[in-house]
Structure formats: C-alpha cells, structure tokens
Amino acid sequence: MMADKIEAMARSRGAASETEFRAIVAATVDDLLNDGQLDDAPLTLRDLARLQEAFVSGLASLHHTRVAYPAAPARRP
C-alpha cells in the first residue's frame, strides 16, 4: 500500500531529485499515520524511518537520469 502510493505520487509530480523523493515519502507516511491507516500495523517509528530510507533509495534508482553519450562519428564508406 505504501509503495504503490509513494510511487504514484512521485510519478504524478514528476519528481526527479532525492530531495523531492524525501518530501514525497515523508508526506505520504505522515498522511497514512494521521489518517489512522497504520494504527494496526506492527511497525515502530524506527521501522518507518527505515522504510522511508528504502523508499527514497528505490525511487532514486528507479528514476535516475541517464548519461548523455556523444554521438558516434559518421562512418566512411
């Protein structure tokens, strides 16, 4: 549930930096906590902090930018 919501938020906002990912993950976890959706989950605050770091790391690797390679020189016949 958390992963789906976080990924959807990152994609819909076009997030591309670690700072943006951290903000999205923190806001999503806060929303879930405030809404009571994690009340019955056996998670500690330490668990949530670890999950947040894992989500940020996953988003950063999923949405990393590609290196622009120079164009190949034209071949001569």
C-alpha positions, 0 to 999 in steps of 0.5 A: 500500500505504501509503495504503490502510493509513494510511487504514484505520487512521485510519478504524478509530480514528476519528481526527479531529485532525492530531495523531492523523493524525501518530501514525497515519502515523508508526506505520504507516511505522515498522511497514512499515520494521521489518517489512522491507516497504520494504527494496526500495523506492527511497525515502530517509528524506527521501522518507518524511518527505515522504510522511508530510507528504502523508499527514497533509495528505490525511487532514486534508482528507479528514476535516475537520469541517464548519461548523455553519450556523444554521438558516434562519428559518421562512418566512411564508406 
